[in-house]
Amino acid sequence: MAVAKVSLLDALHEHFGFDSFKGNQEKIIKSILSGKDTFVIMPTGGGKSLCYQLPALMSPGVALIVSPLIALMKNQVDLVRSYSSKDNVAHFLNSTLTKAQIKKVRTDLQSGKTKMLYVAPETLTKQENIDFFRELEISFIAVDEAHCISEWGHDFRPEYRRLKEMIDMISADLPIIALTATATPKVQSDIVKNLELRTPEVFISSFNRPNLYYEIRPKRKKEQTIKEIVKFIHLHKGKSGIIYTLNRKTTEELADMLVANGIKAVAYHAGLDATTRAQRQDMFLLEDVEVIVATIAFGMGIDKPDVRFVIHYNIPKSLENYYQETGRAGRDGLEGNCICFYSYQDVQKLEHLMRDKPLSEREMGAQLINETVAYAESAVCRRKVILHYFGEKYETEDCGKCDNCRNPKEKIEVKNRVVIALKAISALEERFGSDYVVNIITGKSNPRSPHSATISWMCSGKEGV
């Protein structure tokens, strides 16, 4: 891959106005420019996009950038164009374009004016597009949000599994750069294997975000939780924030409650039409609203550095989800508050949503949920738990930026209680769920239940516990 002879710093300043690189950016760019397969794990806010944008601008031909969301493509293209004097330096090709717009994109590509083309994986499945790309000079392929390729990742997309097959149909010799902000060792292995990266240069930045404060709050009654959220936002008046919920209905209800309390807020979810979603996203980016209440449909690739808080109204499905979503706070390096409301009822809702899925998916989903529950219930430093999950050691005992470090939980002896619980489970022959067992142990069971007398005797203390 021949590259124009200009220093990287000069190119960085010319195209983006920066005078220095962040972290591993320079090494990553050199790897791509030398034609090597490259794997990048860089937390949100670390400058991941520049790692493929600058080499695309410096290389002959056009770089194909695979991106999972239409909104993300538009956001990235608008950002690249804002740095350039040419509107055609970057394009996207997806189902939202008219025939006339597609023709314009193809003309710019054939003329060599376009240096970056953002495509959805579905775009690559069409033979006519593959045939067209074969005729172009492609500099390299960038697979953004590469965790989508793994069933263990938090945004698994089946279409990502076919990427290597489709890339080979265009050209088997193209260098590939895979990028993600979150990937456990298991997901990392999955990405390398499925993209068949050839002895890739691997760059893993620290997952630690020292400017973020992590806190888990007990979620009790709905009204009380909403009051807490309203109070928190009023204490951070004028600051931008995101609230994540589990379903569309809750986003609408919570947004209405915030508006009723004098907070500029809107709901965002996949049930809204594309125009409305785009309008509300722009309202948030332009600070016409303070808070956006959203499902996980919102946030990936959103370039807003001054989000001051991220609140989870429901516990996320995995720690990867949680890390990715909290990572949208404090991207400018300044303070970011990450508050998550936790209740066992929300865990049951997540488990219920998986009931109709194949057994393998249910088992995988259950493991991910259990890991999140362990995080929420842990008395250990939140930061230490998160970093350990991603395979990184955190040596400091007290981070000072999480609820467990600021307010250590009181330790109590629970050996006797555990023995009672285990004996109850054994007496019930392990045939009943946790709610049933807890209700019997605490005396809330139906007196006519065949198990009441047995468990009542066990809990009376006569069994010698």
C-alpha positions in Angstrom: 0.0 0.0 0.0 1.9 3.1 -1.3 1.5 6.1 0.9 2.2 9.8 0.3 5.6 10.8 1.8 4.5 13.2 4.5 5.2 13.0 8.2 2.4 11.7 10.4 2.4 14.7 12.6 2.2 17.0 9.6 -0.7 15.0 8.2 -2.4 15.0 11.6 -2.2 18.7 11.8 -3.3 19.2 8.2 -6.4 17.1 8.4 -7.5 17.3 12.0 -5.7 20.3 13.5 -4.0 18.4 16.3 -0.4 18.7 17.2 0.2 15.4 18.9 -1.2 11.8 19.0 -3.0 10.2 22.0 -1.9 6.9 23.5 -1.2 4.2 20.9 -2.7 6.2 17.9 0.7 6.8 16.1 1.8 3.1 16.4 -1.7 1.9 15.2 -1.6 4.2 12.2 1.9 3.1 11.3 0.8 -0.5 11.5 -2.1 0.1 9.0 0.0 2.2 6.7 2.6 -0.7 6.5 -0.2 -3.0 5.4 -0.4 -5.2 8.5 -3.6 -6.6 10.0 -4.3 -4.6 13.1 -6.5 -5.2 16.2 -7.3 -2.2 18.4 -9.0 -2.1 21.7 -9.4 1.4 22.9 -11.9 2.7 25.4 -14.5 5.3 24.4 -13.0 8.7 24.2 -9.5 7.5 23.3 -9.5 8.6 19.7 -10.3 5.3 18.1 -11.8 6.7 14.9 -8.8 8.7 14.0 -6.8 5.5 13.9 -8.4 4.6 10.6 -9.4 8.0 9.4 -5.9 9.4 9.1 -4.4 6.4 7.2 -7.4 6.5 4.9 -6.7 10.1 4.0 -3.0 9.4 3.5 -3.4 6.3 1.4 -4.3 6.0 -2.3 -7.8 4.7 -3.0 -10.7 4.4 -0.6 -11.0 2.7 2.8 -14.1 0.7 3.4 -15.4 1.1 7.0 -17.9 -1.4 8.2 -20.2 0.1 10.8 -23.2 -1.5 12.5 -25.6 1.5 12.8 -27.0 4.0 10.2 -27.0 6.8 12.8 -23.3 6.0 13.6 -22.3 6.2 10.0 -24.0 9.6 9.5 -22.4 11.0 12.6 -18.9 9.8 11.6 -19.3 11.1 8.0 -20.5 14.5 9.2 -17.5 14.7 11.6 -15.0 13.8 8.9 -16.5 16.4 6.5 -16.3 19.0 9.3 -12.5 18.7 9.2 -12.3 18.8 5.4 -13.0 21.4 2.7 -14.4 18.6 0.5 -18.0 17.2 1.1 -17.2 14.1 -0.9 -14.1 13.1 1.2 -16.4 10.6 3.1 -19.7 9.0 2.2 -21.9 6.3 3.5 -23.8 3.7 1.5 -26.9 2.1 3.1 -30.6 1.6 2.7 -31.5 5.2 3.6 -30.2 6.6 0.3 -32.2 7.2 -2.9 -31.1 5.9 -6.3 -29.9 9.4 -7.2 -27.9 9.6 -4.0 -26.4 6.2 -4.5 -25.4 7.2 -8.1 -23.6 10.3 -6.7 -21.7 8.2 -4.1 -20.6 5.8 -6.8 -19.5 8.6 -9.1 -17.4 10.2 -6.4 -15.8 6.8 -5.6 -14.9 6.2 -9.2 -13.4 9.6 -9.5 -11.1 8.9 -6.6 -12.4 11.9 -4.6 -13.7 9.8 -1.7 -11.2 8.5 0.8 -13.7 6.8 3.3 -16.8 4.8 2.6 -18.9 3.7 5.5 -21.0 0.6 4.9 -23.3 -1.6 6.9 -22.4 -5.4 6.8 -25.7 -5.9 5.0 -24.4 -3.6 2.2 -21.6 -6.1 1.6 -24.0 -9.0 1.2 -25.3 -7.6 -2.1 -23.5 -9.0 -5.1 -23.8 -5.8 -7.1 -21.9 -3.8 -4.4 -19.2 -6.5 -4.2 -18.8 -6.3 -8.0 -18.6 -2.5 -7.8 -16.0 -2.6 -5.0 -13.8 -5.0 -7.0 -13.4 -2.3 -9.6 -12.2 0.3 -7.0 -8.8 0.8 -5.5 -9.4 -0.2 -1.8 -6.7 0.9 0.6 -7.9 -1.3 3.6 -10.9 -2.5 5.5 -11.8 -1.1 8.9 -14.3 -3.1 11.0 -15.6 -0.7 13.6 -17.4 -1.9 16.7 -15.8 -5.3 16.1 -17.3 -6.8 19.2 -20.5 -7.2 17.2 -18.8 -10.2 15.6 -18.8 -12.3 18.8 -21.8 -14.0 20.4 -20.2 -13.2 23.7 -20.1 -9.5 22.7 -22.9 -7.1 23.9 -24.2 -6.1 20.5 -23.9 -9.4 18.5 -24.8 -9.0 14.8 -25.0 -12.3 12.8 -24.1 -10.3 9.6 -20.7 -9.6 11.2 -19.9 -13.3 11.1 -19.9 -13.2 7.3 -17.5 -10.3 7.0 -14.4 -12.2 6.2 -16.2 -14.2 3.5 -17.4 -11.0 1.9 -14.1 -9.2 2.2 -12.4 -12.1 0.4 -14.9 -11.8 -2.4 -13.6 -8.2 -2.9 -9.9 -9.0 -2.4 -8.3 -11.6 -0.2 -5.1 -9.4 0.2 -6.7 -6.4 1.8 -5.3 -5.3 5.2 -7.9 -5.3 8.0 -8.1 -3.2 11.1 -10.6 -4.3 13.7 -11.6 -1.8 16.4 -13.7 -1.9 19.5 -14.0 -0.1 22.8 -14.9 -3.2 24.8 -13.8 -6.8 24.5 -13.1 -9.4 27.1 -10.3 -11.9 26.4 -12.9 -14.3 25.1 -14.4 -11.7 22.7 -10.9 -10.7 21.6 -10.1 -14.3 20.6 -13.5 -14.5 18.7 -12.7 -11.4 16.7 -9.3 -12.5 15.6 -10.5 -16.0 14.7 -13.6 -14.9 12.7 -11.9 -12.1 10.8 -8.9 -14.5 10.2 -6.5 -11.7 11.1 -3.0 -12.6 9.9 -0.5 -12.3 12.8 -2.1 -9.0 13.7 -0.4 -6.1 15.5 -2.5 -5.9 18.7 -2.9 -2.6 20.6 -4.8 -2.7 23.9 -5.2 0.5 25.9 -6.1 0.5 29.5 -9.8 0.1 30.3 -9.5 2.4 33.3 -11.4 5.6 33.1 -10.1 7.4 36.2 -12.5 10.4 35.8 -15.6 8.2 36.1 -17.4 7.6 39.4 -19.3 4.3 39.7 -22.2 3.8 42.1 -24.9 1.1 42.5 -28.1 2.3 44.3 -30.9 0.0 45.5 -34.0 0.3 43.4 -37.1 0.2 45.5 -40.5 1.7 44.6 -40.8 3.3 41.1 -41.9 6.7 42.5 -38.9 6.8 44.9 -36.5 5.9 42.1 -37.8 8.7 39.9 -37.6 11.1 42.8 -33.9 10.2 43.3 -33.2 10.7 39.6 -35.0 14.0 39.5 -33.1 15.2 42.6 -29.7 14.1 41.0 -30.4 15.9 37.8 -31.4 19.1 39.6 -28.2 18.9 41.6 -26.4 18.8 38.2 -28.5 21.4 36.5 -27.5 22.4 33.0 -25.4 19.3 32.6 -25.9 16.7 29.8 -26.8 13.2 30.7 -28.1 9.9 29.4 -30.6 7.6 31.2 -30.8 4.0 29.9 -33.9 1.9 30.4 -34.9 -1.7 29.5 -37.8 -1.0 27.2 -39.5 1.7 25.0 -42.5 2.3 27.3 -40.3 3.2 30.2 -38.2 5.7 28.2 -41.4 7.6 27.2 -42.8 7.5 30.8 -39.6 8.6 32.4 -39.0 11.4 29.9 -42.5 12.7 30.5 -41.8 12.6 34.3 -38.6 14.6 33.9 -40.3 17.2 31.7 -43.1 17.5 34.3 -40.3 18.3 36.8 -38.8 21.1 34.7 -36.1 19.1 33.0 -35.5 19.3 29.3 -35.7 15.7 28.2 -36.7 13.5 25.3 -37.1 9.7 24.8 -35.2 7.8 22.2 -35.8 4.2 21.1 -36.0 2.0 18.0 -39.8 2.3 17.9 -39.5 5.9 16.7 -39.2 6.7 13.0 -35.7 7.5 11.6 -36.5 11.2 11.2 -37.6 11.6 14.8 -34.6 9.7 16.1 -32.2 11.9 14.1 -34.0 15.0 15.3 -33.8 14.0 19.0 -30.1 12.9 18.6 -29.3 16.4 17.2 -31.3 18.1 20.0 -29.1 16.3 22.5 -25.8 17.0 20.6 -26.8 20.7 20.2 -27.9 20.9 23.9 -31.5 21.8 23.1 -32.3 19.1 25.7 -30.3 18.3 28.8 -31.2 14.6 29.1 -32.0 11.8 26.7 -33.9 8.8 28.1 -33.1 5.8 25.9 -32.9 2.1 25.2 -29.5 0.7 24.1 -30.5 1.9 20.6 -28.8 5.2 21.5 -25.2 6.1 22.1 -22.9 4.0 19.9 -20.4 6.4 18.3 -22.2 9.5 19.5 -19.5 12.2 19.6 -20.5 14.3 22.6 -17.5 14.8 24.9 -19.3 16.6 27.8 -21.9 14.0 29.0 -21.6 14.5 32.7 -23.7 11.5 33.9 -25.0 8.2 32.7 -27.8 6.6 34.8 -29.1 3.1 34.4 -32.7 2.8 35.4 -32.4 -1.0 34.9 -29.4 -3.2 35.3 -27.7 -3.9 32.0 -27.6 -7.4 30.4 -23.8 -7.6 30.7 -20.8 -5.9 32.1 -19.7 -5.1 28.6 -23.0 -3.3 28.0 -22.5 -1.4 31.3 -18.9 -0.4 30.5 -19.8 0.7 26.9 -22.7 2.8 28.1 -21.0 4.4 31.1 -18.1 5.1 28.8 -20.2 7.8 27.1 -19.7 10.0 30.2 -16.7 12.2 30.6 -15.1 11.6 27.2 -13.4 15.0 27.6 -11.5 13.7 30.6 -13.6 15.7 33.1 -15.9 14.4 35.8 -18.5 11.7 34.9 -21.0 10.1 37.2 -22.3 6.6 36.5 -25.3 5.6 38.6 -27.0 2.2 38.3 -30.2 1.3 40.1 -30.3 -2.4 41.0 -33.1 -4.7 42.0 -33.6 -8.4 41.8 -36.9 -7.9 40.0 -35.0 -6.3 37.1 -32.7 -9.4 36.9 -35.8 -11.6 36.7 -37.1 -9.4 33.8 -33.9 -9.9 31.9 -34.1 -13.7 32.5 -37.7 -13.6 31.4 -36.8 -11.9 28.1 -34.6 -14.9 27.3 -37.2 -17.6 27.9 -37.9 -18.2 24.2 -34.3 -18.2 23.0 -32.4 -21.4 22.1 -30.8 -23.2 25.1 -27.2 -22.1 24.1 -28.3 -18.5 24.0 -30.1 -18.7 27.3 -27.1 -20.3 29.0 -24.8 -17.6 27.5 -27.2 -14.8 28.5 -27.5 -16.2 32.0 -23.8 -16.2 32.5 -23.5 -12.6 31.4 -26.4 -11.5 33.7 -24.8 -13.4 36.6 -21.5 -11.5 36.1 -23.4 -8.2 36.2 -25.3 -9.2 39.3 -22.0 -10.2 41.0 -20.7 -6.7 40.1 -23.8 -5.0 41.5 -23.7 -7.0 44.8 -19.9 -6.9 45.3 -18.4 -5.0 48.2 -15.1 -4.8 46.3 -13.9 -1.7 44.5 -16.1 -1.3 41.4 -13.2 -0.2 39.2 -11.2 -3.3 40.2 -14.1 -5.6 39.3 -14.6 -4.0 35.9 -10.9 -4.0 35.0 -10.6 -7.7 36.1 -13.5 -8.6 33.8 -11.6 -7.2 30.9 -8.4 -9.0 31.9 -6.6 -6.0 33.4 -5.2 -5.8 36.9 -5.8 -2.9 39.1 -3.3 -2.9 41.9 -4.7 0.0 44.0 -6.9 -1.1 46.9 -9.0 2.1 47.0 -9.8 4.0 43.8 -11.6 6.7 45.7 -14.1 7.0 42.8 -16.8 4.4 43.5 -19.4 3.9 46.2 -17.7 0.9 47.7 -14.4 2.7 48.2 -16.0 5.9 49.5 -18.5 4.1 51.8 -17.2 0.5 52.5 -20.0 -1.9 53.3 -20.3 -3.4 56.7 -19.2 -7.0 56.8 -21.4 -9.5 58.6 -21.2 -13.2 59.4 -23.7 -15.2 57.3 -22.4 -18.7 57.7 -25.5 -19.9 59.7 -27.9 -18.3 57.2 -26.1 -20.0 54.3 -26.3 -23.4 56.0 -30.1 -22.9 56.5 -30.5 -21.9 52.8 -28.6 -24.9 51.6 -30.5 -27.3 53.8 -33.8 -25.8 52.6 -32.7 -26.2 48.9 -31.8 -29.8 49.7 -35.1 -30.5 51.4 -36.9 -29.2 48.4 -34.8 -31.5 46.2 -33.6 -28.5 44.2 -36.9 -28.4 42.3 -37.9 -24.8 43.1 -36.8 -21.3 42.2 -35.1 -18.9 44.6 -38.3 -16.9 45.3 -40.1 -20.0 46.5 -37.2 -21.1 48.7 -36.8 -17.6 50.2 -40.5 -17.2 50.9 -40.6 -20.5 52.8 -37.4 -19.8 54.8 -38.8 -16.3 55.8 -42.2 -17.7 56.7 -44.1 -16.2 53.7 -45.2 -19.5 52.3 -48.7 -20.8 52.1 -49.4 -22.7 55.4 -51.0 -25.5 53.4 -47.8 -26.0 51.4 -46.5 -29.6 51.8 -43.1 -28.1 52.5 -44.1 -25.6 55.2 -43.8 -27.9 58.2 -40.4 -29.2 57.1 -38.8 -25.8 56.5 -40.5 -24.3 59.6 -38.8 -26.9 61.7 -35.5 -26.3 60.0 -35.7 -22.5 60.6 -36.8 -22.9 64.2 -33.2 -23.7 65.2 -33.9 -27.3 66.2 -31.9 -28.7 63.4 -28.7 -27.6 65.2 -27.7 -24.6 63.2 
